[in-house]
Amino acid sequence: MKLSKVLVIFAVLATAALAKRHHRGHHHSPKPCIIGGCNGEICTDQQDVVSSCLWYPSYACYGQYSTCERQANGECDWTPTDALQECLATTPSGPTLEEEEAEENL
């Protein structure tokens, strides 16, 4: 093999190795988790997430007893706590009585 070919191969390999090392040192941070939805019930890293805009009493539990943050699996979600679980267990999770009556009258 000619010396010029060897030098070209070496240069390509060296450049690739340097680029890989440089990339490893500069991790791209994931987008921050944000609270969205009409009632602040959605934890996401996406802008302009649309929700049904219905209010369920259990939504209040998340804002009071949980944090919207990136989880171990890399996804944004509400971090569970004992206080959150207790609140959810004692708070209605479905539509309020007023909402059920309004639907019946449609």
Residue frames as a rotation matrix with the C-alpha (Angstrom) as fourth column:
MET 1
0.587 0.810 0.000 0.00
0.810 -0.587 0.000 0.00
0.000 0.000 -1.000 0.00
LYS 2
-0.079 -0.618 0.782 1.33
0.524 -0.693 -0.495 3.41
0.848 0.371 0.379 -0.85
LEU 3
-0.740 -0.330 -0.586 2.30
0.672 -0.330 -0.663 5.76
0.025 -0.885 0.466 1.93
SER 4
-0.880 0.436 0.189 -0.26
-0.397 -0.893 0.213 8.38
0.262 0.112 0.959 0.81
LYS 5
-0.012 0.905 -0.425 -3.12
-0.184 0.416 0.891 5.87
0.983 0.088 0.162 1.17
VAL 6
-0.160 -0.135 -0.978 -1.91
0.836 0.508 -0.207 4.89
0.525 -0.851 0.031 4.62
LEU 7
-0.954 -0.237 -0.184 -1.76
0.299 -0.816 -0.495 8.54
-0.033 -0.527 0.849 5.66
VAL 8
-0.560 0.820 0.120 -5.29
-0.548 -0.475 0.689 9.18
0.621 0.320 0.715 4.36
ILE 9
0.157 0.607 -0.779 -6.67
0.255 0.737 0.626 6.16
0.954 -0.297 -0.039 6.22
PHE 10
-0.464 -0.420 -0.780 -4.83
0.854 0.021 -0.520 7.22
0.235 -0.907 0.349 9.38
ALA 11
-0.984 0.086 0.154 -6.17
-0.104 -0.988 -0.113 10.79
0.142 -0.128 0.982 9.08
VAL 12
-0.200 0.974 -0.107 -9.74
-0.422 0.013 0.907 9.55
0.884 0.226 0.408 8.63
LEU 13
0.172 0.234 -0.957 -9.51
0.607 0.740 0.290 7.21
0.776 -0.631 -0.014 11.63
ALA 14
-0.711 -0.508 -0.486 -7.89
0.696 -0.412 -0.588 9.85
0.099 -0.756 0.647 13.82
THR 15
-0.832 0.462 0.308 -10.52
-0.382 -0.879 0.286 12.43
0.403 0.121 0.907 12.90
ALA 16
0.094 0.906 -0.412 -13.33
-0.142 0.422 0.896 9.97
0.985 -0.026 0.168 13.68
ALA 17
-0.064 -0.191 -0.980 -11.78
0.856 0.494 -0.152 9.11
0.513 -0.848 0.132 17.05
LEU 18
-0.942 -0.309 -0.134 -11.41
0.335 -0.818 -0.468 12.78
0.035 -0.486 0.873 17.98
ALA 19
-0.546 0.812 0.209 -14.96
-0.508 -0.518 0.688 13.56
0.666 0.270 0.695 16.93
LYS 20
0.209 0.613 -0.762 -16.29
0.287 0.706 0.648 10.68
0.935 -0.354 -0.028 19.03
ARG 21
-0.385 -0.439 -0.812 -14.30
0.901 0.013 -0.434 11.81
0.201 -0.899 0.390 22.07
HIS 22
-0.984 0.048 0.174 -15.46
-0.060 -0.996 -0.062 15.41
0.170 -0.072 0.983 21.58
HIS 23
-0.227 0.972 -0.061 -19.10
-0.373 -0.029 0.927 14.32
0.900 0.233 0.369 21.26
ARG 24
0.049 0.191 -0.980 -18.87
0.675 0.717 0.173 12.20
0.736 -0.671 -0.094 24.40
GLY 25
-0.719 -0.439 -0.539 -17.79
0.695 -0.459 -0.553 15.24
-0.004 -0.772 0.635 26.40
HIS 26
-0.894 0.434 -0.111 -20.72
-0.437 -0.900 0.000 17.36
-0.100 0.049 0.994 25.24
HIS 27
-0.700 0.707 0.098 -23.97
0.695 0.707 -0.134 15.64
-0.164 -0.026 -0.986 26.15
HIS 28
-0.671 0.594 0.445 -27.09
-0.143 -0.692 0.707 17.25
0.728 0.411 0.549 24.83
SER 29
-0.913 0.389 0.120 -29.39
-0.114 0.038 -0.993 17.98
-0.391 -0.920 0.009 27.71
PRO 30
-0.509 0.818 0.269 -32.95
0.837 0.398 0.375 16.79
0.199 0.416 -0.887 27.24
LYS 31
-0.360 0.489 0.795 -35.65
-0.056 -0.862 0.505 19.42
0.931 0.137 0.338 27.05
PRO 32
-0.952 0.036 0.305 -36.97
-0.307 -0.093 -0.947 20.44
-0.006 -0.995 0.100 30.47
CYS 33
-0.538 0.827 -0.163 -40.21
0.809 0.561 0.172 18.97
0.234 -0.039 -0.971 31.71
ILE 34
-0.915 0.321 0.246 -43.10
-0.339 -0.940 -0.034 21.41
0.220 -0.114 0.969 31.74
ILE 35
-0.601 0.796 0.065 -46.62
0.419 0.384 -0.823 21.35
-0.681 -0.468 -0.564 33.13
GLY 36
-0.939 0.287 -0.188 -49.30
-0.313 -0.489 0.814 21.67
0.141 0.824 0.549 30.47
GLY 37
-0.515 0.844 -0.151 -52.95
0.762 0.531 0.371 21.07
0.393 0.076 -0.916 29.76
CYS 38
0.038 0.644 0.764 -55.86
0.098 -0.763 0.639 23.34
0.994 0.050 -0.093 30.64
ASN 39
0.881 0.406 0.243 -55.67
-0.219 -0.104 0.970 22.40
0.419 -0.908 -0.003 34.30
GLY 40
0.082 -0.942 0.326 -51.95
-0.965 -0.157 -0.208 21.77
0.247 -0.297 -0.922 34.68
GLU 41
0.650 0.306 0.696 -52.56
-0.550 0.821 0.152 18.03
-0.525 -0.481 0.702 34.67
ILE 42
0.949 -0.312 0.056 -50.00
0.252 0.639 -0.727 17.03
0.191 0.703 0.685 32.02
CYS 43
0.442 -0.894 -0.071 -46.27
-0.329 -0.236 0.914 16.61
-0.834 -0.381 -0.399 32.66
THR 44
0.799 -0.096 0.594 -44.38
0.565 0.458 -0.686 16.65
-0.206 0.884 0.420 29.35
ASP 45
-0.253 -0.870 -0.423 -41.38
0.388 -0.492 0.780 18.02
-0.886 0.033 0.462 27.50
GLN 46
-0.510 0.179 0.842 -43.53
0.848 -0.062 0.527 18.97
0.146 0.982 -0.120 24.50
GLN 47
-0.919 0.213 -0.332 -44.89
-0.136 -0.961 -0.241 22.47
-0.371 -0.176 0.912 23.89
ASP 48
-0.486 0.791 -0.371 -48.57
-0.873 -0.425 0.239 23.12
0.032 0.441 0.897 23.17
VAL 49
-0.952 0.226 -0.205 -49.95
0.232 0.973 -0.006 19.82
0.198 -0.054 -0.979 24.49
VAL 50
-0.416 0.888 0.196 -53.73
-0.687 -0.448 0.573 19.80
0.596 0.104 0.796 24.25
SER 51
-0.978 0.209 -0.006 -56.01
0.158 0.720 -0.675 18.30
-0.137 -0.661 -0.737 26.87
SER 52
-0.380 0.916 0.133 -59.77
0.793 0.248 0.556 17.83
0.476 0.316 -0.821 27.14
CYS 53
-0.726 0.005 0.688 -60.02
-0.220 -0.949 -0.225 20.81
0.652 -0.314 0.690 29.55
LEU 54
0.513 0.819 -0.256 -62.23
0.018 0.288 0.957 18.81
0.858 -0.496 0.133 31.90
TRP 55
-0.275 -0.565 0.778 -61.46
-0.804 -0.308 -0.509 19.28
0.527 -0.765 -0.370 35.59
TYR 56
0.439 0.314 -0.842 -61.14
0.230 0.866 0.443 16.24
0.869 -0.388 0.308 37.79
PRO 57
0.903 -0.030 0.429 -60.58
-0.396 -0.445 0.803 16.73
0.167 -0.895 -0.413 41.52
SER 58
0.756 -0.647 0.098 -57.63
0.525 0.690 0.499 14.32
-0.390 -0.325 0.861 41.45
TYR 59
0.453 -0.608 0.652 -55.68
0.569 -0.366 -0.737 16.82
0.687 0.704 0.180 39.31
ALA 60
0.712 -0.143 0.688 -55.17
-0.484 -0.810 0.332 18.97
0.510 -0.569 -0.646 42.40
CYS 61
0.909 -0.368 0.194 -53.22
0.079 0.611 0.788 16.13
-0.408 -0.701 0.584 44.02
TYR 62
0.482 -0.763 0.431 -50.47
0.858 0.312 -0.409 16.29
0.178 0.567 0.805 41.40
GLY 63
0.302 -0.344 0.889 -49.81
0.119 -0.912 -0.393 20.01
0.946 0.225 -0.234 41.83
GLN 64
0.700 0.061 0.712 -49.75
-0.641 -0.388 0.663 19.72
0.316 -0.920 -0.232 45.62
TYR 65
0.644 -0.301 0.703 -47.94
-0.459 0.583 0.670 16.45
-0.612 -0.755 0.238 46.24
SER 66
0.527 -0.468 0.709 -45.84
0.692 0.721 -0.038 15.67
-0.493 0.510 0.704 43.19
THR 67
0.022 -0.601 -0.799 -43.16
-0.341 -0.755 0.559 17.16
-0.940 0.260 -0.222 40.96
CYS 68
0.974 0.214 0.076 -43.18
0.019 0.255 -0.967 17.18
-0.226 0.943 0.245 37.15
GLU 69
0.201 -0.969 -0.145 -39.71
-0.822 -0.248 0.512 15.96
-0.532 0.016 -0.846 36.24
ARG 70
0.147 -0.260 -0.954 -37.77
-0.787 0.554 -0.272 13.54
0.600 0.791 -0.123 34.06
GLN 71
0.778 0.230 0.585 -38.03
-0.554 0.691 0.465 9.98
-0.297 -0.685 0.665 35.36
ALA 72
-0.045 -0.851 0.524 -35.45
-0.367 0.502 0.784 7.16
-0.929 -0.157 -0.334 35.30
ASN 73
0.140 0.168 0.976 -36.89
0.699 0.681 -0.218 5.94
-0.701 0.713 -0.022 31.98
GLY 74
-0.801 -0.571 0.180 -36.10
0.544 -0.569 0.617 9.32
-0.250 0.592 0.766 30.40
GLU 75
-0.240 0.815 0.528 -39.75
0.647 -0.271 0.713 10.41
0.724 0.512 -0.462 30.10
CYS 76
-0.835 0.112 0.539 -41.33
-0.396 -0.803 -0.446 13.39
0.383 -0.586 0.714 31.81
ASP 77
-0.012 0.857 -0.516 -43.92
0.367 0.483 0.795 12.36
0.930 -0.180 -0.320 34.37
TRP 78
0.477 0.261 0.839 -45.19
-0.655 -0.531 0.537 13.14
0.586 -0.806 -0.082 37.84
THR 79
-0.611 -0.736 -0.291 -42.87
-0.262 0.536 -0.803 11.78
0.747 -0.414 -0.521 40.53
PRO 80
0.388 0.834 -0.392 -44.96
0.132 0.371 0.919 9.64
0.912 -0.408 0.034 42.87
THR 81
-0.717 -0.493 0.493 -44.86
-0.443 -0.225 -0.868 10.29
0.539 -0.840 -0.058 46.60
ASP 82
-0.775 0.453 -0.442 -46.67
0.625 0.653 -0.427 8.75
0.095 -0.607 -0.789 49.54
ALA 83
-0.570 0.568 -0.594 -48.63
0.025 -0.710 -0.704 11.98
-0.821 -0.416 0.390 49.95
LEU 84
-0.598 0.341 -0.725 -49.67
-0.801 -0.272 0.533 11.85
-0.016 0.900 0.435 46.28
GLN 85
-0.765 0.290 -0.575 -50.85
0.067 0.924 0.377 8.25
0.640 0.250 -0.726 46.60
GLU 86
-0.703 0.512 -0.493 -52.83
0.625 0.114 -0.772 9.10
-0.340 -0.851 -0.400 49.73
CYS 87
-0.549 0.486 -0.680 -54.43
-0.418 -0.864 -0.280 12.11
-0.724 0.131 0.677 48.05
LEU 88
-0.647 0.277 -0.710 -55.36
-0.681 0.209 0.702 10.08
0.343 0.938 0.053 44.95
ALA 89
-0.818 0.309 -0.485 -56.84
0.390 0.918 -0.072 7.33
0.423 -0.248 -0.871 47.14
THR 90
-0.465 0.639 -0.613 -59.15
0.709 -0.145 -0.690 9.79
-0.530 -0.755 -0.386 48.90
THR 91
-0.432 0.263 -0.862 -60.04
-0.424 -0.903 -0.063 12.08
-0.795 0.339 0.502 45.98
PRO 92
0.564 0.677 0.473 -62.54
0.165 0.468 -0.868 11.29
-0.809 0.568 0.153 43.21
SER 93
-0.530 -0.846 0.053 -60.72
0.166 -0.042 0.985 10.68
-0.831 0.531 0.162 39.96
GLY 94
-0.415 0.451 0.790 -63.67
0.909 0.232 0.346 10.90
-0.027 0.862 -0.506 37.57
PRO 95
-0.464 0.321 0.826 -65.95
0.235 -0.854 0.464 13.71
0.854 0.409 0.321 36.57
THR 96
-0.978 0.181 0.100 -67.49
-0.164 -0.384 -0.908 15.81
-0.126 -0.905 0.406 39.30
LEU 97
-0.420 0.900 0.119 -71.18
0.657 0.392 -0.644 15.42
-0.626 -0.192 -0.756 40.12
GLU 98
0.153 0.459 -0.875 -71.90
-0.234 -0.844 -0.483 18.68
-0.960 0.278 -0.022 38.30
GLU 99
-0.577 -0.441 -0.688 -70.20
-0.764 -0.008 0.645 17.40
-0.290 0.898 -0.332 35.14
GLU 100
-0.937 0.273 0.217 -72.17
0.306 0.943 0.135 14.13
-0.168 0.193 -0.967 35.24
GLU 101
-0.070 0.966 -0.250 -75.44
0.528 -0.176 -0.831 16.04
-0.846 -0.190 -0.498 35.64
ALA 102
-0.017 0.002 -1.000 -74.54
-0.600 -0.800 0.009 18.39
-0.800 0.600 0.015 32.78
GLU 103
-0.895 -0.348 -0.279 -73.81
-0.433 0.529 0.730 15.42
-0.107 0.774 -0.624 30.50
GLU 104
-0.684 0.697 0.215 -77.16
0.604 0.707 -0.369 13.83
-0.409 -0.123 -0.904 31.40
ASN 105
0.156 0.777 -0.610 -78.98
0.231 -0.629 -0.742 17.04
-0.960 -0.025 -0.277 30.44
LEU 106
-0.628 -0.455 -0.632 -77.45
-0.482 -0.410 0.774 17.13
-0.611 0.791 0.038 26.94
